[in-house]
Amino acid sequence: MGNGSRRNSMCTCGSGKKYKNCCMGKDEVYIPMSLFSPKPRPEPHLDFVDSVNYKGQKVRAIWNTVYFRPIKETFHEFLILIAYKLTYGREFHDHQLSLPVEKRHITFRWWMSFCDWGAKNANNIEKTEYGEIFFGEATGDVKSLLQHAYDLYCLQTVNRLPDFIIKKLINPHEFQGTRYEISVAAMIARAGFEIEFLDDKFKSEKHCEFIATHKETSQKIGIEAKSKRRKGVLHEEGSFDESTDFKGNIQYLFRNARTQKPEDLPFIIFIDLNLPTTPNTEPREKTWVKDIDRIYDKYKIKHSPNTDPFNALFVTNFAYYYGGNEGKSPTWESYLIKSDNPENKLENEWILQDLIESIQRYSEIPKEI
């Protein structure tokens, strides 16, 4: 098995240097296939390559690239160091170090929180089936970074993370919406769909984020993902006001998303609330649930008996970052509204069930692969 690097790409050994200035010229590495033994598949619809221990290193792979990592490095550390750090790049990392804290990209601030969290938990050692590893209760910042890294990893595994998406992630003003688009794409990939991003193909046309093709049935579905902007959150100016900002307030996003439907295809809308969670409140008593029910009821009264352009509306709240870097990370929430009269019906309703099950597993990140 070759090293999978190209001359000017970052070296897969993790040194932070370019391949031509690091491991290029060294002998090809061949790993005995007998080391790869079958393991339970944490994501049955994704072709993860199991890690192996070889000559004192942990050998991992993403798509067509092999990484040689420290033997005691956890999978979660690998996600953050490789899936996150190498995605954003060394230039991004160095630039962030030069900025005052309040001007830094939110993911870099999560990275700094992760470093502080790691130092605090370095002596919490636990013996596991994967060897001795350090552990700790994830804070909101750490969970935000880890989930983002896992979503990136899942898309990298199926070679579905185009350059234009990475550029948008790095831009603070585009990060929020792009992060959510990646979260949705990763959930859909984990549900057994192929992903085709559209932004780089139809820049001048109004269109949905991507087309998802169900691998088992070949059913194509248009997917739109939008995230509600809140003052003082994820690079937005101002201050979040907990006394007034707990409503869903997604009527504009919902109205705009409906116009993105691709012709002759079923269509699913995702909208993220970007709100602090309310775990001690019954679902039907949550302010944002009542608000969304009101918005949907008004929509149905206005548009009945016409067909709906969408098959389902998933409202999510993936906002761990409200927890900061102290204490346990907040949970996440979701809410489903399913159309009873869609314009283009799904060929098999259980396709939607595959997606629901993937969303229900959103925060489940494997301990090891």
ZIHU-V357085 format. One record per residue. OMEGA is omega in whole degrees, -180 to 180 (none if undefined). Layout:
omega: {OMEGA:OMEGA}
This chain:
omega: {-178:-177:170:-178:171:-170:-174:178:179:-178:-176:178:178:-177:-175:179:173:-178:-177:180:-176:-171:180:-179:177:-178:173:-179:178:-177:-180:-179:179:179:-178:178:-178:176:174:-176:-179:176:-172:-178:180:-177:175:175:-179:175:176:173:-176:176:174:178:173:-178:-179:-180:170:-177:-177:-178:179:-179:176:-168:177:-173:-177:178:179:177:179:175:179:179:-176:-177:-176:-176:178:-168:-179:175:-178:172:-178:-180:177:-178:-178:179:-180:179:-177:-175:171:-173:-175:180:-175:176:-176:180:178:175:174:178:179:176:178:179:178:179:179:179:-179:-174:-174:-178:176:-175:180:176:-180:177:179:-178:179:179:174:-176:177:177:-176:173:179:180:-178:179:178:-180:-177:180:178:180:180:177:176:-180:-179:179:176:-179:180:176:-179:176:-174:-177:-177:176:180:178:179:177:-176:179:-177:-177:180:-173:-173:-179:-178:176:-179:177:178:178:-180:179:180:177:-178:175:179:178:176:179:167:-176:173:177:-174:-172:-177:-178:-175:-174:-175:-178:175:-176:177:-176:-179:175:178:179:180:-171:-176:-175:-176:176:177:-179:173:-178:175:-178:180:-179:-179:178:179:179:175:-175:176:174:177:179:178:-178:178:-179:-176:-176:-175:-169:-177:175:178:179:-177:-175:179:180:179:180:-179:-179:-178:-179:-176:-175:174:-177:172:178:168:-171:179:-179:172:175:178:-175:-179:-178:169:180:178:-172:-177:179:177:-176:-177:179:180:-178:-176:177:178:-179:-180:176:179:179:-178:178:178:178:-177:179:-177:-172:178:5:-178:176:177:177:-177:176:180:174:175:175:-177:176:-178:-171:179:-171:176:-180:-180:-176:176:177:-177:180:172:177:176:-177:175:-177:-176:169:-176:-180:174:-179:-177:180:178:-176:173:179:178:-177:-179:173:178:179:176:180:178:-180:178:178:180:179:-170:-174:-179:179:-178:175:-178:172:none}
